[in-house]
């Protein structure tokens, strides 16, 4: 989870530097009569936060994470496109220091962390305004969502994972719709835009674990207490979208 968030943060921080190239790119396009729009679609990434909806909100409050997307234009200017999204949210997290083994007591301690996660993948049409200082868009998607809980043991001093295990998982068909706004930071055949939006995810019914739903037994086994409910989300994202010039 740490690596995707670090990469997304770096992408967001680099956007202002790319925007600073505006004047040079406009001059270059005028001299070489370059294409006004990217010919290879768009790629991007966002930081995301979500609020649970309906029955799901009775058991889980929300989560934080990130997502990535690819947009393939279906016409030259980009009014109509096919959008593919994939994202990951963490909606619960527990961490504690525990002995590496009962036989050595507290001489060697490790970090035991348990995270509750939900991921989604969706594909669908997007309609948007390709010109102007503000470029609104709407999209719809169908796909799949997965919920799982995993635990890992890591070194206390360095944080490197030593062992990890999947404790519980489930998934379901999903669909939804969203709306957003592009704010151009750099124009030309490889444009960079700030991407802000909101999406509703109808993730269907599934079983999942929450914080405290894993019981450690004296014999070393575990007992899980899953909850079954609808798992709908309202997610908010802010990130960047970059045009691909072939």
N, C-alpha and C positions, 0 to 999 in steps of 0.2 A: 504493500500500500504506500510506503514511504517514497519509493522510487518514482511511480507515476505522478504523485503530487509535486515532487521536486522538479520533474521535467515540465509539468504544466506551469509551475510558478516561474521557471526560467523562460518559458515561451511568452508568458504575460509580461515579464520584465523587459524582454527584448523588443516588444512592440513599439515603444516610443523611439528607439534607435532606428528601426525600419522606417517609421513615419518621417524622420528627419531627412530622408532621401527624396522627398516629394519633388523639390525644385529640380534636382538633377534628372530625375526620371521623366518629368514633364518635358524638359529641354531635349533629352535623348529621344523621346517618342516623336517630337516635332521634326527632328532632323532625319530620323530613320523611318518615319511613318509606321511605327509599330502598331500592333493590334490594340484596340481599346479595351478588350476583355480577355481574360485568360482563356486559353483553349483546352486546358486539361482539367478543369473543375477546381475544386477547393478542398483543402484539408485544414483541420484545426483542432483545438483542444480547449477545454474550459474547466474551471473549478466549479463545483456544484454543491448546493445545499438542498435538502428536501424536507417537506412537512408531510407527515402521514395523513391520510384522508379516511373518512368514514369509520368502519369497524376497526381498521388497522390502528387508528389513533387512540383506541381504548387500551392498547397494549404497548405501542411504540411511539415515541414523540417525533423523531426525525433522524436525519443522518447527514454526513458530510463526505465528499469524495471528489470525483472528477469524471470527465468523459472526453471522448474523441469523436470526430466525425469526418466523413468524406462526402462531398457533394459533386455529382456528375450532372453537368448541364445537359438539358434535352433540347434546347434551342440555342442559337448563336449568342444572343444577348444574355440569357440566363433568367428569363422570366419563369420558366418551368425547369425543375431539376429533380433528380432522384437523390434522396439523402439517406445515408447510413450512419447510425449512431451506436456507440457502445459505451457503457458507463459502469462505475462501481461506487457504491456508498457503504460506509460503515455506520451502522445504527446502534451499536453497542460495543463496549470495550471494557475488559477487566484485566488488571495486572497485579501480581503479588510475588514476593520473594518466598521461595520454598526450597527445602533441602533437595539436592540432586538425587539422593536415595535415602530411604528410611534407615538403612544400615550404617550410614556415616553421619547421621544427625545433622546439625547445623554447621559442620565444618566446611562444606561446599554448598553455597547457595546459588540459585539460578533465578532468572525472571520467568515466570509462567504467565503468558498473556493469552487471553481468549477474545476473539473478535467476532461480532455478528455482522454479516455482510449481505448485501443485495446487489446483484449485477443485472444489467439488461442489454439486449441487442435488438435493434429495430430498423426497418427499412420502409420507406414510403415517399410519396411525392412532396415537393416543396414548391410553393408559388411565392415569388417575391419581386420587389422593385429593384432593378439592377443599377439604377442611376440615382444621383442626388446626394446631399449631405447626410440624409437619414434614409435608410433602405429597409422598410419593414418586410416581414415575411411570415407565412403560416405554413405548417407542415402537419402531416398525419403519418402514422407508422403502425406496423404490425411486427411482432417478434416474439421474444422469449425472455422471461425473467427467472433468475435463480437466487435462492436464499440459502445460505449455509453458515455454519459456525465452525471455526477452527481454533485449535490451541497450539501454541509453540513454546519451546523452551529456548532461552537465549542467555548468553553470557551477561552478567550484571554490568561489568565494566565496559564492554565493547558493543553489546547489543546484537551480536551475530547470532542468527538462528542456528540451533544445533539439531533440534528435532521438532517436527510439526505433525499434526494429525487433524483429519477432518472429523468433527464430532457428530454433525447432523447436516442434512441437506434436503432440499425440495425445490421444485420449480413449476412453472405454468406458462401457458400461452399468454401473451400480453398485447395490448394495443393502446393507442392514445393519440393525442394531438398537441400541438404547441404553437407558439407565436414568439417572434423575436424581432430584433432590430440590429442591423449592421450600421456602424459608424465608420466610414472610410478613414484610415490613417495614412494610407499610401495608395495611389492610383496607378494605372498602367496595366501591362500584361501580367504582372505578378503583384496584384494589390494585397494590402493587409488591412483588415477591418476589425474593429472591436465588435464582438458578438455577444449580445445580451438577450436572454429569453427565458421563457417559462414553458413547462410541459406537464401535461397530466398523463400519468401512467396507470392504466387499468391493468393490474397484474394478476387478477383472478384470485382464487383461494389457494392457500398453501399452508404447510406446517413449517414452523420456524422456532428457534430458541431466542430467549431474551437473556439479559444479564441475570445471573443467579439460577438459571434453569438447568445447570449441570451439578449433580451431586456426586462427590467423591466418596466411594464406599471403603470401609476398612480393608477389604480384600484386594484393593487396587483397581477394581472395576468402577464404572461410572453409571449413574442413572440419569436420563434426560427427561425433562418435562416439557414437551413441545406444546405450542399453542397453534390452533388452526383458525384462520380468519381470512377475510379479504385483505389484500396487501397493496392497496392503491396509494400512489404517491403524487404529490405536486412538487416538481423540482425546479429550482432556479439556477441558472448558470451565467457565468461571465467569463469570456475568454477571447481568443483571436481566431480569425479565419484567414487563410492565406491562399491566394490564387496560384495555380500551377500553369506556367507557360511552357508549352512543348516546343 
